[in-house]
Amino acid sequence: MFLTIGTTGTPERPATDLGFLLHKHPDRAQAFSTSHGTAHVFYPEASAERCTAALLLEVDPVALALVRRGKGKGRGGAPDAALAQYVNDRPYAASSLLSVALATVFTSALGGVCRSMPDRAGAPLPLRIEVPALPARGGAELVRKLFAPLGWERVEVGAVALDEQFPEWGDSRYVRLVLEGELRLADALRQLYVLLPVLDDAKHYWVAPDEVDKLLRAGEGWLADHPERPLITRRYLSHRWGLTRQADQALELVRLAESDDLDVDSVDNAVDESTDTEEKPVPLAEHRRTAILEALRGAGAHRVLDLGCGQGQLVQALLKDVRFTEIVGVDVSMRALTIASRRLKLDRMGERQAGRVTLQQGSLTYTDKRLKGYDAAVLSEVVEHLDLDRLPALEYAVFGSARPRTVLVTTPNVEYNVRWETLPAGHVRHGDHRFEWTRAEFREWAGKVAERHGYTVAHLPVGPDDPEVGPPTQLAVFTLTDTEIDKKTDKKTDKKKEAEAA
């Protein structure tokens, strides 16, 4: 199993910098043990003008998990099936085995980490990647569909004949792949990590739920918007429907969060700049944060969840008030969380201040034990980005599972849209809004949620309250009823007694 990564350079920026980026010295051949064989890294060429690194994976078929599970009588069925455990294409054709080797041998490069050359690691390089034998279930056309949208200038896919001496036998299911273009090395490696097993469509190991997290990490920045995303997630997760659905929902939220850019509706931030002397109106996003802070203070909240925190604007505002002793920002997008961390300057923050804030990745449509036990949760401009049929999952995760004493939900008031001069009639405020509710529709939804989960709900206007169409943003304040609070207290007491008795 073989793969090469090459680049070109100049005397000022020599191609041998590839050795620094891969953390593998061009003058040495190195070997690394894996669970299924030995991975070798060496450089067929290394000069200032051209440098190529090769990854050769020697697979030990006996070491494969499939073979270990197949030992003994009654496993694998017919003799041919038992023989296939030892005689197969795994040692020769790129597959999930090679992906695991990539992650094992080039861990730092996959993460885009290079302390000696951070600028080089973060910049595109002229790359040439070749995979001589790549299984392609779907043929050459599928290979092009997977790699062409990713920024490669050249995607060359050549069929491999079953036997060159007998051309009438036709082509095999294998292709030779050559990719050329200017990409960040980390991006190129992540693409290979995901797409090699996708094209093979046969993983050599059991696909556990943590594979979803691996897919999200490796696919950050390119998978959410890929036109073949459904096929990629389905094959990468070995057609396990539950995991595929989880990944698709998480990636859809990533796409929505990243398309929002600054996590603020484009129309919300429109400001009339007709004259320099006119006093500019306060942006609606600022009105929202002010209303949320006032509602949290009124609820006496100290430990707060910002669900769908985006790039950390609300978290930043919460940190300025010492009454909020613990603030947790949750978002599905690692890119957004990275930007939030930079915005908050977490790496330079004092120990006491840093102890008040946590940023963590998570999907709001799945229950999460980490979110239990907080005073309040905020869903600011989040619900309208979900398809209506996904709202029940978010509802249960927040109101049914996490169950904070106070939940704040803000969402646009579609009736107010007629007041936006820059918004064409009939359009929602942002292209990724799945819906926008009227005041009556929002009240109906909020009332049903409150009734189902033991909350009361009050509605407040955010922004200028127009006498005809209402405010631009609607705010619902959900408060857990005293009966439900007593139930939570009783459960905690019972658990404490059980623990003491044990």
C-alpha positions in Angstrom: 0.0 0.0 0.0 1.7 3.1 -1.2 1.1 6.9 -1.3 3.4 9.8 -2.2 3.2 13.5 -1.3 5.4 15.9 -3.3 6.0 19.7 -3.6 8.2 22.1 -5.4 10.2 25.0 -4.0 12.6 27.8 -4.6 16.0 28.7 -3.0 14.1 31.1 -0.7 11.4 28.5 0.2 13.0 25.1 -0.5 10.8 22.1 -1.2 12.6 20.3 1.7 10.4 22.3 4.1 8.0 19.4 3.5 10.1 17.5 6.0 9.5 20.0 8.7 5.7 20.1 8.0 5.5 16.3 8.1 7.9 16.1 11.1 9.9 13.5 9.2 13.5 14.2 8.2 14.3 13.7 4.4 17.7 12.2 5.1 16.3 9.3 7.2 14.0 6.3 6.4 11.7 5.7 9.4 9.5 2.8 10.4 6.4 2.9 12.6 4.5 0.0 14.1 0.7 0.0 13.6 -2.0 -2.5 14.8 -1.9 -4.1 11.3 1.7 -3.9 10.1 4.5 -1.5 9.7 4.4 2.0 8.1 7.6 3.2 6.4 8.3 6.9 5.5 11.1 7.8 3.2 11.9 10.4 0.5 12.6 9.3 -3.1 13.7 12.8 -3.9 14.7 15.7 -1.6 16.1 18.9 -3.1 15.4 22.6 -2.9 13.4 22.4 -6.2 11.5 19.1 -5.6 10.8 17.0 -2.6 8.6 13.9 -2.3 7.7 11.9 0.8 6.4 8.3 0.4 4.3 6.3 2.9 4.6 2.6 2.4 2.4 0.4 4.5 3.3 -3.3 4.9 0.2 -5.1 6.1 0.4 -8.2 8.2 -2.9 -10.0 7.3 -2.7 -12.1 10.5 -2.7 -8.9 12.5 -5.9 -7.7 11.1 -8.9 -7.7 13.5 -11.0 -9.6 10.9 -8.5 -12.5 10.9 -8.3 -12.6 14.7 -12.1 -12.7 14.9 -12.2 -15.4 12.2 -10.0 -18.0 14.1 -11.7 -21.2 15.1 -14.3 -23.4 13.6 -17.7 -22.1 12.6 -16.5 -18.6 11.8 -16.6 -17.1 8.3 -18.8 -19.8 6.7 -17.4 -21.5 3.6 -13.7 -22.3 3.1 -13.4 -19.6 0.5 -14.6 -17.0 3.0 -12.0 -18.2 5.5 -9.3 -18.0 2.8 -10.4 -14.5 1.9 -9.4 -13.3 5.4 -5.8 -14.0 4.4 -5.8 -13.6 0.7 -7.2 -10.1 -0.2 -6.3 -6.7 -1.5 -5.7 -5.1 1.9 -1.8 -5.1 1.6 -1.9 -3.4 -1.8 -4.9 -1.1 -2.3 -5.5 2.2 -0.4 -8.2 1.8 2.3 -9.0 2.6 5.9 -5.7 0.8 6.8 -3.8 3.6 5.0 -6.0 6.2 6.6 -5.1 4.9 10.0 -1.4 4.9 9.1 -1.7 8.5 7.9 -3.2 9.5 11.2 -0.6 7.6 13.1 2.5 8.7 11.2 1.5 12.3 10.4 -0.5 13.3 13.5 1.0 16.8 13.8 0.7 17.5 10.0 -3.0 16.4 10.1 -3.5 18.9 12.8 -1.7 21.7 10.9 0.9 21.9 13.7 4.5 22.9 12.9 6.2 24.9 15.6 9.3 25.5 13.6 7.4 26.8 10.5 3.9 27.9 11.6 3.4 30.3 8.7 4.4 27.6 6.2 2.0 25.1 7.8 -0.9 27.6 7.5 -0.2 28.6 3.9 -1.1 26.6 0.7 1.7 24.6 -0.9 2.0 23.4 -4.5 1.2 19.7 -3.8 1.2 16.6 -5.9 -0.3 13.5 -4.3 -0.3 10.1 -6.0 -2.1 6.9 -4.9 -1.1 4.1 -7.4 -3.8 1.6 -6.4 -7.1 3.0 -5.1 -10.3 0.9 -4.8 -13.2 3.0 -6.3 -16.6 1.6 -5.7 -18.4 4.0 -8.1 -15.7 4.2 -10.6 -13.5 7.1 -11.9 -16.4 9.5 -12.1 -17.1 9.2 -8.3 -13.4 9.8 -7.6 -13.6 13.1 -9.5 -16.9 14.0 -7.8 -15.2 13.6 -4.4 -12.0 15.4 -5.0 -12.9 18.1 -7.7 -14.9 20.3 -5.3 -12.0 20.5 -2.9 -9.8 23.0 -4.7 -7.5 20.7 -6.7 -6.5 22.1 -10.0 -6.0 18.7 -11.5 -7.7 15.4 -10.6 -6.3 12.6 -12.8 -8.0 9.2 -12.5 -6.6 6.4 -14.6 -8.2 2.9 -14.7 -6.1 -0.1 -13.8 -6.7 -3.1 -16.1 -7.5 -6.5 -14.6 -4.6 -7.9 -16.6 -2.5 -5.9 -19.1 -1.8 -9.0 -21.1 -5.6 -9.6 -21.5 -7.1 -6.2 -22.3 -10.4 -7.9 -23.3 -11.0 -8.6 -19.6 -11.6 -5.0 -19.1 -10.7 -2.7 -16.1 -10.6 -3.6 -12.4 -12.3 -1.7 -9.7 -9.0 0.0 -8.9 -7.7 3.4 -10.2 -4.5 5.4 -10.1 -5.2 8.8 -8.6 -3.0 11.9 -9.1 -4.0 15.2 -7.3 -2.2 18.5 -8.1 -3.0 22.0 -6.8 -2.2 24.6 -4.1 -3.7 23.5 -0.7 -2.6 23.5 2.9 -0.9 20.2 3.7 -3.2 19.6 6.6 -6.3 20.0 4.4 -4.9 17.6 1.8 -4.1 15.0 4.5 -7.6 15.3 6.1 -9.3 14.9 2.8 -7.3 11.7 2.1 -8.0 10.5 5.7 -11.7 10.6 5.0 -12.0 9.8 1.3 -9.7 6.8 1.0 -12.1 4.6 3.1 -15.1 6.2 1.5 -14.0 5.1 -2.0 -13.1 1.6 -0.7 -16.4 1.5 1.2 -15.2 -1.3 3.5 -13.6 -0.4 6.8 -11.4 -3.0 8.4 -12.4 -2.2 12.0 -15.7 -1.9 14.0 -17.2 1.6 13.5 -17.9 3.0 17.0 -19.8 6.2 17.8 -16.5 8.1 18.3 -16.0 7.8 14.5 -18.5 10.6 14.1 -16.2 12.9 16.1 -13.2 11.8 13.9 -15.2 12.6 10.8 -16.2 16.0 12.1 -12.6 16.9 13.0 -11.1 15.7 9.7 -13.9 17.2 7.7 -13.7 20.6 9.3 -13.7 23.4 6.7 -14.6 21.3 3.7 -17.1 18.5 4.4 -20.1 20.5 5.5 -20.5 22.1 2.0 -19.4 19.1 -0.1 -22.0 18.2 -2.7 -21.4 14.5 -2.0 -21.7 14.9 1.7 -24.5 12.3 2.2 -22.5 9.6 0.4 -19.3 10.5 2.3 -20.9 10.3 5.7 -22.8 7.1 4.9 -19.8 5.2 3.6 -17.3 6.6 6.1 -19.6 5.4 8.9 -20.1 2.0 7.3 -23.8 2.6 6.4 -24.7 2.7 10.1 -27.9 4.7 9.9 -27.9 6.1 13.4 -24.3 7.4 13.2 -24.8 8.7 9.7 -27.9 10.7 10.8 -25.9 12.1 13.8 -23.1 13.2 11.5 -25.3 14.7 8.9 -27.2 16.8 11.5 -23.9 18.0 13.1 -22.5 18.9 9.7 -25.7 20.8 8.7 -25.4 22.8 11.9 -21.7 23.5 11.1 -22.7 24.7 7.6 -25.3 27.0 9.1 -23.0 28.4 11.7 -20.2 29.0 9.3 -22.5 30.6 6.7 -23.7 33.0 9.4 -20.0 34.1 9.7 -20.2 36.4 12.7 -23.3 34.6 14.2 -25.4 37.8 13.5 -28.2 38.1 11.0 -27.0 40.2 8.0 -30.1 42.3 8.1 -29.9 42.8 11.9 -26.6 44.6 11.5 -27.7 46.9 8.6 -27.0 50.5 9.6 -28.0 53.7 7.8 -24.7 55.4 7.1 -26.2 58.2 4.9 -24.5 60.9 6.9 -21.6 61.0 9.2 -23.3 63.4 11.6 -26.4 61.2 12.1 -26.4 59.2 15.3 -26.2 55.5 14.2 -28.9 53.3 15.7 -27.9 50.5 18.1 -27.5 47.2 16.2 -30.2 44.7 16.9 -27.5 42.2 18.0 -26.6 44.5 20.8 -30.2 44.9 21.8 -30.5 41.1 22.0 -27.5 40.7 24.2 -28.7 43.5 26.5 -32.1 41.8 26.8 -30.6 38.4 27.5 -28.3 39.8 30.2 -31.2 41.6 31.9 -33.3 38.4 31.8 -30.5 36.3 33.3 -30.0 38.8 36.1 -33.7 38.9 36.8 -33.7 35.1 37.0 -30.8 35.1 39.5 -28.7 32.9 37.3 -25.1 32.3 38.1 -24.1 29.2 36.0 -25.1 29.8 32.3 -25.1 27.8 29.1 -24.8 29.6 25.8 -26.1 27.0 23.4 -25.0 27.7 19.8 -22.5 30.2 21.1 -21.0 30.8 17.6 -17.9 33.1 17.9 -18.4 34.0 21.5 -20.1 37.5 21.5 -22.6 36.6 24.3 -19.9 34.7 26.2 -17.7 37.8 26.1 -20.6 40.0 27.4 -21.3 37.5 30.2 -17.7 37.5 31.4 -17.9 41.2 32.0 -20.5 40.6 34.8 -19.0 38.9 37.9 -22.3 37.6 39.0 -22.0 34.9 36.3 -19.6 32.6 37.9 -19.6 29.8 35.3 -20.2 30.3 31.6 -20.2 27.4 29.1 -20.3 28.1 25.4 -21.4 25.1 23.2 -21.2 25.0 19.4 -21.0 22.3 16.8 -18.4 24.2 14.8 -14.8 23.8 15.9 -14.0 26.8 13.6 -16.4 29.0 15.5 -15.1 27.8 18.8 -11.5 28.5 17.7 -12.5 32.1 16.8 -14.4 32.4 20.0 -11.3 31.4 21.9 -9.2 34.0 20.1 -11.9 36.7 20.7 -11.9 35.9 24.4 -8.1 35.7 24.5 -8.3 32.5 26.6 -4.6 31.9 26.2 -3.8 35.2 27.8 -6.6 35.3 30.3 -5.9 35.3 34.0 -6.4 32.0 35.9 -9.4 33.2 37.9 -11.1 34.6 34.8 -10.3 31.6 32.7 -11.8 29.4 35.4 -15.2 31.0 34.7 -15.5 30.0 31.1 -15.5 26.8 29.1 -15.9 26.3 25.3 -17.0 22.8 24.2 -18.1 21.2 21.0 -21.6 19.6 21.0 -24.7 19.1 18.9 -27.9 20.7 20.4 -30.1 18.0 18.9 -28.6 15.3 21.1 -28.8 14.9 24.9 -25.5 15.7 26.7 -24.9 14.9 30.3 -22.4 17.8 30.5 -25.3 20.3 30.1 -27.2 19.2 33.2 -27.3 21.2 36.5 -27.1 24.8 35.2 -29.2 27.7 36.3 -29.9 29.0 32.8 -29.5 28.2 29.1 -29.6 30.6 26.2 -30.7 29.8 22.6 -30.0 33.1 20.8 -31.0 33.0 17.1 -30.6 29.3 16.9 -34.0 27.6 16.4 -34.7 29.2 13.1 -31.6 27.6 11.6 -33.1 24.1 12.2 -35.6 22.3 10.0 -38.9 22.2 11.7 -38.8 18.4 12.0 -35.6 18.7 14.1 -37.0 21.0 16.7 -38.4 18.2 18.8 -34.9 16.8 19.2 -33.5 20.2 20.3 -36.6 20.7 22.6 -36.0 17.4 24.4 -32.2 17.9 24.7 -32.6 21.3 26.3 -36.0 21.2 28.2 -36.3 17.5 28.8 -32.8 16.4 29.5 -30.6 19.4 30.5 -33.6 21.1 32.3 -32.0 24.3 33.5 -34.3 26.5 35.7 -34.4 29.2 33.1 -34.2 29.0 29.3 -34.1 32.0 27.1 -35.0 31.7 23.4 -34.7 34.5 20.9 -35.8 34.3 17.3 -36.7 36.8 14.5 -40.3 38.2 14.2 -41.2 37.7 10.6 -43.9 40.4 10.8 -41.2 43.0 11.3 -39.5 42.2 8.1 -41.6 44.8 6.2 -39.7 47.5 8.1 -36.3 46.5 6.7 -35.7 48.6 3.6 -32.8 46.4 2.5 -34.9 43.2 2.6 -36.8 42.2 -0.5 -40.5 41.4 0.1 -41.1 37.7 0.9 -37.5 37.0 1.9 -36.2 35.8 5.3 -33.5 37.7 7.0 -30.8 35.2 6.3 -30.5 32.6 3.5 -30.0 29.8 6.0 -33.1 30.5 8.0 -35.4 27.5 7.7 -38.4 29.5 8.9 -39.3 32.7 10.6 -42.2 32.8 13.0 -44.9 35.4 13.5 -45.6 36.4 17.1 -48.6 34.1 17.3 -46.6 31.2 15.9 -43.8 31.7 18.3 -46.1 32.0 21.3 -47.9 28.8 20.2 -44.7 26.8 20.0 -43.3 28.2 23.3 -46.6 27.5 25.1 -46.6 23.8 24.0 -42.9 23.4 25.0 -43.6 24.9 28.4 -46.6 22.7 28.9 -44.8 19.5 27.9 -41.8 20.0 30.2 -43.1 21.8 33.3 -42.2 25.4 32.5 -44.0 28.7 32.5 -43.2 31.1 29.7 -43.2 34.9 29.4 -42.6 36.9 26.2 -40.6 40.1 25.9 -39.9 42.4 23.0 -36.3 43.0 21.8 -35.6 46.2 19.9 -38.0 48.9 18.9 -41.6 47.6 19.5 -43.6 48.7 16.4 -47.3 49.3 17.3 -48.3 47.5 14.0 -45.8 44.7 13.5 -44.2 44.3 16.9 -40.5 44.1 17.7 -37.8 42.8 15.3 -36.8 40.0 17.7 -38.9 37.9 20.1 -37.7 36.7 23.4 -39.3 33.9 25.4 -38.3 33.4 29.0 -39.0 29.8 30.2 -39.0 29.2 34.0 -39.2 25.8 35.6 -42.3 25.6 37.8 -41.9 25.2 41.6 -43.4 21.6 41.3 -40.7 20.6 38.8 -38.0 22.2 40.9 -39.2 20.2 44.0 -39.1 17.0 41.9 -35.5 17.8 40.9 -34.6 18.5 44.5 -36.2 15.2 45.7 -34.3 13.2 43.0 -31.0 14.7 44.1 -31.8 13.9 47.8 -32.8 10.4 46.9 -29.6 9.8 45.0 -27.5 11.3 47.8 -29.2 8.9 50.3 -28.6 6.0 48.0 -24.9 6.9 47.7 -24.5 7.3 51.4 -26.3 3.9 52.0 -24.0 2.2 49.5 
